[in-house]
């Protein structure tokens, strides 16, 4: 059974600091997705990583994928309050359904 | 707006009642997915359709749950004899299944929040 683990589960960080969220998964998957969710809202797609070594950046967020290590990272650079949200990684295990991680709740304070 | 839409956005019901939710996918998307998300957890897969065919159902989808996509466009998810444990956000997503890797991304609707009293 495909399992996806994220850590940390909760992250409180000061504005301007850098940090990395980790996503590990248990079986082969060539594709990995990062989503953002604000409280009470739906999921907003951030990144789609489709191959080993893929790296994508958007603003202060950068995501990477290592399919051999079954690991993805979401790096936050110089955090700002607007980044406060819950971040989910998801993999499809080369199937048609997404398996989500437990989420990382990020809180950025002044 | 050409995104995924869901109706209603919120539903409060009493235990034992039946409820039905609707999802309208992005118009050219032939795959439609239902997920359930409980508080503090990630979404969990329930079922998905390709056009009108239901291709997979999770074991989470008990006999009280049924989903349809009769004309390959919108879909409905019905829960019969609701229980308090059914309280959750029900999310719908869609994508185009073209065989191209770039079309694997699922786009999510706003969700229907169900509260069972």
HADDOCK unambig.tbl for C-alpha pairs under 7 A between the chains (distance, minus, plus):
assign (segid A and resid 41 and name CA) (segid B and resid 110 and name CA) 6.50 0.50 0.50
assign (segid A and resid 42 and name CA) (segid B and resid 108 and name CA) 6.88 0.50 0.50
assign (segid A and resid 42 and name CA) (segid B and resid 109 and name CA) 6.59 0.50 0.50
assign (segid A and resid 42 and name CA) (segid B and resid 110 and name CA) 4.85 0.50 0.50
assign (segid A and resid 42 and name CA) (segid B and resid 111 and name CA) 6.12 0.50 0.50
assign (segid A and resid 43 and name CA) (segid B and resid 108 and name CA) 6.12 0.50 0.50
assign (segid A and resid 97 and name CA) (segid B and resid 45 and name CA) 6.67 0.50 0.50
assign (segid A and resid 98 and name CA) (segid B and resid 45 and name CA) 6.80 0.50 0.50
assign (segid A and resid 99 and name CA) (segid B and resid 44 and name CA) 6.89 0.50 0.50
assign (segid A and resid 100 and name CA) (segid B and resid 42 and name CA) 5.61 0.50 0.50
assign (segid A and resid 100 and name CA) (segid B and resid 43 and name CA) 6.21 0.50 0.50
assign (segid A and resid 101 and name CA) (segid B and resid 42 and name CA) 5.99 0.50 0.50
assign (segid A and resid 102 and name CA) (segid B and resid 41 and name CA) 5.58 0.50 0.50
assign (segid A and resid 102 and name CA) (segid B and resid 42 and name CA) 5.04 0.50 0.50
assign (segid A and resid 103 and name CA) (segid B and resid 41 and name CA) 7.00 0.50 0.50
assign (segid A and resid 103 and name CA) (segid B and resid 42 and name CA) 6.11 0.50 0.50
